[in-house]
């Protein structure tokens, strides 16, 4: 294209050349004119390339200096069918109970409930809504084990007191002060009623409770 422009310009100026100009002189002029146009184009392209490269370098420099912003954490909080806080899978539909997270089984389709970042340092690596700390802060249980009727903490702190904040015993349980703290705390299954074994301190499980 450069050569075509040069030849066009030379043809327009051939009539103005001095009389007696040779073909070699014309060819030399043509080459010189073509080289000038192409050089200008190359300079223009190079300048644009340098500008683009400079912008890229500036962006990289700012990223290094300021730092890459951390990704927005995914909100995994959800409510299970049993009205307890759970872990939301990537499909935004499956809500796992707390004890299904980091149990060595992939309960989410993509296995996000077993990721190393989530399960590498239990319980610190777990979201707070999945954990319940016992009265002895060195012990912890999954949040869905709180108020489940069983003595999971070993001292009944997950079933009794303001920290646990459990509702009264349900219709399928009997409430009393137990003789010993072992599997149960304040509620026993009604199947224990009138079974010939004392579970309640006042014997109410044998004289008042009905199955």
C-alpha positions as CSV (number, residue, x, y, z in Angstrom):
1,X,0.0,0.0,0.0
2,X,2.9,2.3,0.9
3,X,4.4,1.7,-2.6
4,X,1.1,2.4,-4.3
5,X,0.8,5.7,-2.6
6,X,4.4,6.6,-3.4
7,X,4.0,5.7,-7.1
8,X,0.8,7.7,-7.3
9,X,2.5,10.7,-5.8
10,X,5.4,10.4,-8.1
11,X,3.3,10.1,-11.2
12,X,1.6,13.4,-10.2
13,X,5.0,15.0,-9.9
14,X,6.8,13.4,-12.9
15,X,5.6,16.3,-15.1
16,X,7.4,18.7,-12.7
17,X,10.7,16.9,-12.9
18,X,13.6,18.7,-14.6
19,X,14.1,18.0,-18.3
20,X,16.6,15.2,-18.8
21,X,16.0,13.3,-15.6
22,X,17.0,9.7,-16.0
23,X,15.1,6.5,-15.1
24,X,17.6,5.7,-12.4
25,X,17.0,9.0,-10.8
26,X,13.3,8.4,-10.9
27,X,13.7,5.0,-9.4
28,X,15.8,6.3,-6.6
29,X,13.2,9.0,-5.9
30,X,10.4,6.4,-5.8
31,X,12.3,4.2,-3.3
32,X,13.1,7.1,-1.1
33,X,9.5,8.3,-1.1
34,X,8.1,4.8,-0.4
35,X,10.6,4.3,2.5
36,X,9.6,7.6,4.1
37,X,5.9,6.6,4.1
38,X,6.5,3.1,5.5
39,X,8.8,4.4,8.2
40,X,6.2,6.8,9.4
41,X,3.6,4.1,9.6
42,X,6.0,1.8,11.5
43,X,6.8,4.6,14.0
44,X,3.0,5.1,14.5
45,X,2.4,1.4,15.1
46,X,5.4,1.2,17.4
47,X,4.2,4.2,19.4
48,X,0.7,2.7,19.9
49,X,2.3,-0.7,21.0
50,X,4.5,1.1,23.5
51,X,1.5,2.9,25.0
52,X,-0.5,-0.3,25.3
53,X,2.5,-2.0,26.9
54,X,2.9,0.9,29.3
55,X,-0.7,0.6,30.4
56,X,-0.3,-3.1,31.0
57,X,2.9,-2.6,33.1
58,X,1.2,0.2,35.1
59,X,-1.8,-2.1,35.9
60,X,0.6,-4.9,37.0
61,X,2.6,-2.5,39.1
62,X,-0.5,-1.2,40.9
63,X,-1.7,-4.7,41.5
64,X,1.6,-5.6,43.1
65,X,1.7,-2.4,45.2
66,X,-1.9,-2.3,46.3
67,X,-2.5,-6.0,46.3
68,X,-5.2,-8.2,44.7
69,X,-8.5,-7.8,46.6
70,X,-9.5,-11.0,48.2
71,X,-12.5,-12.8,46.7
72,X,-15.9,-12.2,48.2
73,X,-16.5,-15.1,50.7
74,X,-19.4,-17.3,49.8
75,X,-22.4,-17.2,52.2
76,X,-22.9,-20.8,53.2
77,X,-25.5,-20.1,55.9
78,X,-28.8,-21.8,55.4
79,X,-31.6,-23.4,57.4
80,X,-32.3,-27.1,57.2
81,X,-35.6,-28.8,57.1
82,X,-35.3,-29.3,60.9
83,X,-35.0,-25.5,61.4
84,X,-31.3,-25.6,62.2
85,X,-28.5,-23.6,60.7
86,X,-26.6,-25.6,58.1
87,X,-24.1,-25.5,55.2
88,X,-25.3,-24.4,51.7
89,X,-23.8,-26.3,48.8
90,X,-22.7,-24.7,45.5
91,X,-26.0,-25.5,43.8
92,X,-27.7,-23.1,46.2
93,X,-30.4,-25.7,46.9
94,X,-28.9,-28.4,49.1
95,X,-28.6,-27.4,52.8
96,X,-26.5,-29.9,54.8
97,X,-26.8,-30.2,58.6
98,X,-23.7,-29.1,60.5
99,X,-22.6,-32.6,61.3
100,X,-22.5,-33.5,57.6
101,X,-19.7,-31.1,57.0
102,X,-16.1,-32.5,57.2
103,X,-17.4,-36.0,57.9
104,X,-15.1,-37.6,55.3
105,X,-18.0,-38.0,52.9
106,X,-18.9,-35.7,50.0
107,X,-22.4,-34.7,50.7
108,X,-22.4,-31.8,48.2
109,X,-22.3,-32.7,44.5
110,X,-19.0,-30.9,44.0
111,X,-17.5,-31.9,47.4
112,X,-17.2,-28.4,48.7
113,X,-18.3,-29.7,52.2
114,X,-14.9,-31.6,52.4
115,X,-12.5,-29.0,51.0
116,X,-9.1,-28.8,52.7
117,X,-9.5,-25.1,53.5
118,X,-12.8,-25.9,55.3
119,X,-11.7,-29.1,57.2
120,X,-7.9,-28.6,57.7
121,X,-8.1,-27.1,61.2
122,X,-11.3,-28.1,63.0
123,X,-13.1,-26.3,64.5
124,X,-11.3,-23.0,63.7
125,X,-11.6,-23.5,59.9
126,X,-15.4,-24.0,60.1
127,X,-18.0,-21.2,59.9
128,X,-19.1,-20.1,63.4
129,X,-22.7,-21.1,62.8
130,X,-21.8,-24.7,62.5
131,X,-20.1,-24.9,65.9
132,X,-21.2,-25.1,69.5
133,X,-18.6,-24.8,72.2
134,X,-19.2,-26.7,75.4
135,X,-18.9,-25.2,78.9
136,X,-15.3,-26.5,78.8
137,X,-14.2,-24.4,75.8
138,X,-11.7,-27.0,74.8
139,X,-14.6,-29.2,73.7
140,X,-17.0,-28.5,70.9
141,X,-19.8,-30.2,69.0
142,X,-21.6,-29.5,65.7
143,X,-24.4,-27.0,66.1
144,X,-27.1,-29.5,65.2
145,X,-26.1,-31.7,68.2
146,X,-27.2,-28.9,70.5
147,X,-30.6,-29.5,72.2
148,X,-31.0,-32.9,70.6
149,X,-31.8,-34.6,73.9
150,X,-28.4,-36.2,74.2
151,X,-25.4,-35.3,76.5
152,X,-22.9,-34.7,73.6
153,X,-20.7,-32.4,75.6
154,X,-20.4,-34.8,78.5
155,X,-21.4,-32.1,81.1
156,X,-24.9,-31.4,79.7
157,X,-23.9,-27.8,78.8
158,X,-25.3,-28.5,75.3
159,X,-28.7,-29.3,76.8
160,X,-29.0,-27.2,80.0
161,X,-28.4,-23.6,80.8
162,X,-28.5,-20.2,79.0
163,X,-25.6,-21.1,76.7
164,X,-27.6,-23.9,75.2
165,X,-31.0,-22.1,75.4
166,X,-32.9,-25.3,74.6
167,X,-36.7,-25.5,74.5
168,X,-38.7,-27.6,77.0
169,X,-38.8,-31.4,76.4
170,X,-41.1,-32.4,73.6
171,X,-44.2,-34.5,73.8
172,X,-42.1,-37.7,73.1
173,X,-39.9,-37.0,76.2
174,X,-40.3,-36.8,79.9
175,X,-38.7,-34.0,81.9
176,X,-37.1,-34.6,85.3
177,X,-33.9,-34.4,87.2
178,X,-31.9,-37.5,86.3
179,X,-30.2,-39.7,88.8
180,X,-27.0,-39.7,86.8
181,X,-25.7,-37.6,83.9
182,X,-24.8,-39.9,81.2
183,X,-26.5,-40.1,77.8
184,X,-29.4,-37.7,78.8
185,X,-29.6,-34.5,80.8
186,X,-33.2,-33.3,81.6
187,X,-35.3,-35.2,79.0
188,X,-35.6,-38.9,78.7
189,X,-37.5,-40.8,76.0
190,X,-41.0,-41.9,77.1
191,X,-40.0,-45.4,76.2
192,X,-38.1,-45.4,79.5
193,X,-41.3,-44.7,81.5
194,X,-42.4,-47.6,83.7
195,X,-39.6,-49.8,82.6
196,X,-38.7,-50.8,86.1
197,X,-35.5,-48.7,86.1
198,X,-35.1,-45.4,88.0
199,X,-34.0,-42.7,85.7
200,X,-35.4,-39.7,87.5
201,X,-34.3,-38.6,91.0
202,X,-38.0,-38.5,92.1
203,X,-39.0,-41.7,90.5
204,X,-41.5,-39.8,88.4
205,X,-40.5,-41.9,85.4
206,X,-41.9,-44.9,87.1
207,X,-45.0,-43.5,88.8
208,X,-46.2,-40.4,86.8
209,X,-44.8,-40.8,83.3
210,X,-46.8,-42.7,80.7
211,X,-45.6,-43.9,77.4
